[in-house]
Amino acid sequence: MDSHGQYERQVVWAVVGTSIGPLFLAATRDGLVNVVFHATDAVRDRALEQLAARLGTEPVEAPGSPLLAEAIRQVEAYFAGERHDFELPLDWSLISGFNRQVLRELASGVPFGTVVGYGDLAGRVGQPGAAQAVGAAMGANPLPVVVPCHRVVESDGGIGGFGGGLETKRKLLALEGVLPEPLF
């Protein structure tokens, strides 16, 4: 507790090696709060600055923290092909409104090995015609991989965009059996 009797927000983080490169994972007492692709030193430092600004506390590197242990285990199992679903508490405090609504629907309603169109996802949250807004929500996803924005594709069969890069999206879809394994 702080001097005012309030619980201070604790944020812990670690970087996990995966087949798509290093992933930055951060968690609070409420759950996993952030996943960032391509966690080089510069990317990690930028993620730490943004988390500190948004959550009001300095994140602490703590790969052995109980707050991260299960998330790390499940992410590693996912990339090893041993897990299809994430069963983790999630801290949604970095996203709100329509974006949160869309991401929650994505997390609960688009299972491993399937894809959904941007427009279809908009319809599922009662906003038909909001495909572009769904695209913006995917770009704002603070929890990629765990909240599987890689499973959202264009209605004409195109792969769509992806904040982690199209090569990363292809690899994730290949891991889930949606696309053939990339040739290179």
N, C-alpha and C positions, 0 to 999 in steps of 0.2 A: 504494500500500500504506500501511497505517497503521503505527504504531510497533510493533505486534506481528507484522508481516509478513503480515497478513491483507488481502485486497482489500476496500476499502470499497465498500459498496453504493451505486452511483450511480443516482439517479432523476432523470430529466429530464421536462419537461412542456411542453405547448403547448395553445392553444385554437384549434380549427379551425372556421370558419364552414361550416354545412351548411344544407340546405333544411328541417331540423327544428330549427334553432337552433344555437348554439355547442356544440361537443363538446370536453370536456377529455380530452386523451390524455396518459398517462404511461407511460414505459418504463424498464426497467432493462437491464443487459447481457444478461439472459436473454430479453427480449422485451417486448412490450406488456403492461403490468400493470394498467392501469385506464383505463376510458372512463366519462365522466360526462356525462349529458344536461344541457341548459339551463344551461351554464356561465357564468352571470352572475358578477360579482365575488364575491358572497357564497357562491354554490355552489362556485366555484373555490377560495376560501379555505378552506371547510370540507373540500373534497376534499384540499387540500394538508395540512391539519392531520391528517386521518385517515391519509394516506399516511405522513407523518413518524412518527406514533405506531406504525403497523403495521410499517413497514419499517426504522425506526431511523435514518433519515437525512433531512435536509431536501431536498425536491425542488427542482431548479433549473430555472427557465424557460429553455428552449433549443430554440426551434422549428427551428433549423438543425442540431440534433444528428443525427449519423448513426444514433443509436439510435431516432429518431423519423421520419426521412425517409421510409422505405418505408411506415410505418403511415399517415402523413399522405397520401402519394401514393395509397395504396389506398383510404382512406376517401373522399378527394375523387373518385376514379374510381367508387366505388360510388354515391355520391350523384349523379354525372353520368350514371348508367345505363351506364357503360362497364365495370363489373366486377361479377361475380356471386359470386365466391368470394374470401375473404381467405386469402392465403398468407403468413402472418406468424408469426414465433416468438412464443409467448405465455408470459408468466411467470405461472404459476398459484399463486404464493405467497400470494395473498390469499384463497384458498378451498381447502377440504380435504374429505376424507371423501366422503360421499354426494353433497354438492353438487358437488364437483369431478367425480365420476364422471358425474353427470347432465349437467353442462355440457360435458364432453368428448364425450359421446355426441351431444348437441345439435349441437356444432360440426362433428362429422365425419359425422353421419347424417341431418341435415335440410337438404337443399340449398335454394338460392335458389328462390323461387317456390312453395315447398311449406309446409305447416303440419303440426303433429303435436299430438295431444291430450295433456294432462297425464298421464292414465292410460296412454296408449300409450307415452309416454316412460318412465314408471315401469317398465312391462313390459320395455322394451328393456334396462334396466339390472338386470333380474332381481328387481324389487321390485313385482310387480303389487299394486295396491291402495294404492300410495304416492303417489297423485295430489296430495294436499295437500303432501306433502314435496317433490314436484317443483315445486309452486308456490312454496314457500319457497326452493328452490334458484334459481328464476328471479329472485326478489326479491333474492337475495344475489349475483347475477351481477356481478362486478367489470368485465366486459368486454362490456357490451351493444353491439349492432350487430354487432361482430366475432364474438362468440359469440351467435347470433341468438335471444335469448329472445323476441323479438317474434313468432317463428314458432310459439310454443306457445299453443294455444287450447283452449277448452272442448270436450268431446266432443259437446255438444248443438248446436254451431255458434256458440256465443257467443264473443266476442273474448277474454274473460278479463281479468285484471288486467295492469298494467304499471307498473313503477317510473318510467318516463319520462312517464307519463300516457297515457290512452287515445287522445288525438288524435295523439300521436307514434307510437303503435303502429299506428294506422290509416294514417298517412302512410308508415310503413316497409312495411307490407303492400301498400299501393297502389303504392309504388315497385317492389315485386317482382311486381306483377301479380296478387296474391292477392285484393285488394279493388279496387273502383272508386275512382278518385281522389276524395278528400273534396270535397264541394261548397263548403265554406268553411273 
